[in-house]
Amino acid sequence: MSARRLDALARAKLNLFLHVGTQRPDGYHALMSWVAFAGVGDRLQAERADSGLSLTVDGPYGSQTPAGGDNLAMRAAEALRAAAIAAGAQPPLGARLHLTKLLPAAAGIGGGSADAAATLHLLDALWDLDADPAELMEIGASLGSDVPVCVYNRSALMSGRGEIVAPGPALPALPVVLCNPGVAVPTAEAFARLAQRRGAGAVALPAEIRDAAHLAAVLGPTGNDLEAAALALAPQVGEALYALKAQPGALTARMSGSGATCFALFAADAAASAAAIALKRARPGWWIAATRLDC
């Protein structure tokens, strides 16, 4: 039997680039994106229960997060339990989930998707299911386009509508500063305002990244096709990008997902920490974090 209580960090997802292709018959857009994960995220805890599933939520952004069936973590728990029972797993398959919401909601960094992915991993271990990772990713795809890559949880290339995940270039731990100006950019509206698309074709990438300068050079020809749309919807995104680019030592800065979180890459932890301190002083109402990209 596995432990009765487990916890995990649901790491923030960053789109190092995000290229958009044509709209598909199912309404989704074809994508090509390189995704990496940061060292900050929500905290999720799972504890065995005799029956039923429950979720409690707290944390700085807990008030923005539903605790019922609309929460992606709860939907992930229900989907995994249904799949396990269909495969012959024996009850009880109950759990008490607790989410400490430390990431802004609807921020382009996959907070809800990362929570769902962490839930799948935690309950797979808590219930001793030993599910194949591909099975967890398939369940994740039924929940949202970003969930499969968050289940994968390391450097990855995502394509299709997001459900196709392949290994990305190996990444060393690289200093990065995340910045959210406290506005929401509705994903559907950002896609509706798309004016220019790079397309969802393959991008030539090295097998591994040597350092921050190498990553900045590799990202140079790429971009985020949703950035212009987000800027039109929320000019504060432009303020965040400008503030990050102005920091000493910033090598490159861009927006993640459909926004509004932006990030800047640095060569040294000290420069990233100094930038975060300066930004927090200048913009006390923004969410700002100095951390590292990893794997």
C-alpha positions, -999 to +999 in steps of 0.1 A: +000+000+000+012+035-008+014+062+018-019+076+030-009+112+022+011+125-007+019+160-019+033+175-051+043+208-067+021+216-097+048+236-116+040+266-137+042+259-174+059+284-197+055+285-235+090+293-247+074+299-281+039+294-292+031+292-329-005+290-342-018+273-374-052+271-389-084+265-371-094+229-372-129+215-379-134+208-342-129+245-334-094+242-319-063+257-335-033+237-346-003+246-324+034+241-322+049+251-289+080+244-268+071+241-232+093+242-201+084+242-164+094+266-136+103+260-100+072+277-087+037+263-087+006+254-067+008+229-039-015+199-040-020+173-013-039+140-015-050+119+014-067+085+014-105+085+021-128+055+025-151+068-002-159+098-022-138+127-035-135+161-019-114+193-026-105+222-004-087+253-016-067+280+001-037+302-007-033+338-020-053+330-051-077+305-035-106+329-038-103+329-076-105+291-077-136+270-076-135+241-052-163+220-067-168+200-099-156+229-121-121+227-107-098+208-131-081+190-102-115+175-091-124+167-127-091+149-131-097+129-099-132+119-111-118+109-146-090+088-131-113+070-107-138+063-136-110+049-157-096+028-129-129+013-121-135+005-158-101-012-158-111-034-129-096-015-099-114-024-067-129+003-043-124+022-022-110+048-045-116+079-023-094+109-016-094+142+001-076+168-020-062+201-008-050+227-032-029+257-021-033+281-050+000+301-053-002+309-090-026+335-105-056+319-122-062+322-159-026+335-163-012+316-193+010+294-172-012+264-170-022+267-133-054+246-136-038+222-161-008+217-138-032+211-109-050+185-129-018+168-139-005+167-104-038+152-092-035+124-118+001+116-106-008+118-069-039+096-071-022+071-093+003+067-065-022+070-037-044+043-051-016+020-063-028+020-098+006+020-115-010+036-147+011+039-178+021+076-183+005+075-217-028+066-201-025+095-177-018+118-207-048+105-225-070+112-195-054+146-193-063+153-230-100+148-222-097+176-196-079+203-215-053+210-242-025+219-217-030+189-193-011+163-213+021+184-214+017+191-177+014+154-171+047+150-190+061+178-168+095+184-185+108+201-216+084+192-244+071+200-279+034+201-280+014+200-312-021+192-325-044+212-302-018+204-275-025+167-270+005+155-290+035+157-267+071+148-277+104+153-258+119+188-262+156+199-260+173+191-227+174+222-205+198+231-177+184+250-147+182+285-160+173+317-140+140+333-150+116+359-137+079+355-140+056+386-140+018+389-141+003+424-141-030+412-125-052+411-155-070+383-173-067+376-210-096+353-221-080+326-243-109+324-267-108+362-273-071+361-278-075+334-305-104+353-321-081+384-325-053+365-342-039+385-371-007+368-380+002+331-376+036+315-380+019+281-386+022+249-367+051+234-387+082+219-371+109+243-357+146+233-360+159+230-324+191+216-309+191+184-289+201+203-258+206+239-245+240+248-231+232+279-212+209+310-210+226+328-239+222+297-261+185+295-252+180+332-260+196+328-294+176+297-302+144+315-293+153+345-314+135+335-346+104+323-327+077+341-309+042+339-294+015+344-320-010+353-293+011+382-280-003+409-303-039+399-296-032+399-258-017+434-261-049+446-277-070+431-251-048+440-221-022+467-226-008+458-192+009+428-209+030+454-228+039+471-196+050+438-181+071+429-212+087+464-212+095+462-175+111+428-178+132+438-209+144+469-190+160+449-162+198+446-162+208+412-175+176+403-192+184+383-223+149+379-237+114+384-226+080+372-239+045+362-230+035+327-220+003+311-234-025+336-240-012+358-212-010+377-192+020+362-175+053+372-191+088+359-183+124+370-188+155+348-191+187+357-172+222+343-172+227+344-134+205+338-104+217+371-088+205+391-118+171+374-117+168+380-080+177+417-083+153+421-112+124+405-091+132+428-062+132+459-084+100+449-101+082+442-068+092+476-055+080+494-087+049+473-091+036+461-057+003+449-071+018+425-096+027+389-091+064+384-095+087+355-089+123+347-095+129+310-101+145+286-126+135+268-157+143+231-153+145+200-174 
